[in-house]
Amino acid sequence: HVVFTPAVMQKYDRAFSFLWKLRRVSHGLAASWNQHMVLQRHLVCSRDSLHWSPELKLEVKQTLHRCTCLRNEMHHFVQNVQAYVLEVLDTSWAKLQSGWQKSTDLDQVISQHDRYLACVEEGAFLARGSEAILSGVTTLLGLALEFCSLQEQACASSFEAAEAMQAMEAEDVESVFQAVRSRPFARSLAECRAQLDHLASTFTMKLQLFLRALEDQPERHSEISILSFLLCRLDFNAYYEQ
């Protein structure tokens, strides 16, 4: 308990909570991609037996395309934040190991660990003065989780649409499609696309605010060059400055 005091463990809890949330979002986006690929394979393999109405086919195509674009944008953000955090943690851990090997008494051990913990807090955006960055990251991760739930709904509606169209006779497509349009999955697809558009605009706006917060960070810690590199990677082509 000399090194790992209750105050120190509380800091570790905060850092682990952030890292687990980051990992949860990364896993959720990967699962969303897998779900989309399963649906895409189903649509391709059964396309000869699917008597799509042009309107419904376009609706499904546009909704899934919107999902793909937004998921890729969110994946880009999450992967780069993960890369930044892991780079800070790996470097800090290496310094801690080197520092402990050179330590000759308990005070030096505690001092080296305190430096390491400070780097962990900076890497997880938990250091004092990083409140705006942490708030921005947390908001963006929350939007990514909201997207995962929304895409699951869109894929479920697309599966229902495919099954309904597969059961139709080819010569009855136009007549039956009018009834299909009134079914819940047709309304759900339209609602999903509207919500995806709103979610995409919100994500872009919040990411722009996050990038500004990164730019406004004062040069007060050793990871400033890495933080600047994160800013560069997130907007390497100045897309979000438009």
Secondary structure, 3 states (H helix, E strand, C coil): CCCCCHHHHHHHHHHHHHHHHHHHHHHHHHHHHHHHHHHHHHHHHCCCCCCCCHHHHHHHHHHHHHHHHHHHHHHHHHHHHHHHHHHHHHHHHHHHHHHHHHCCCHHHHHHHHHHHHHHHHHHCCCCCCCHHHHHHHHHHHHHHHHHHHHHHHHHHHHHHHHHHHHCCCHHHHHHHHHHHHCCHHHHHHHHHHHHHHHHHHHHHHHHHHHHHHHHCCCCCCCCHHHHHHHHHHHCCCCHHHC
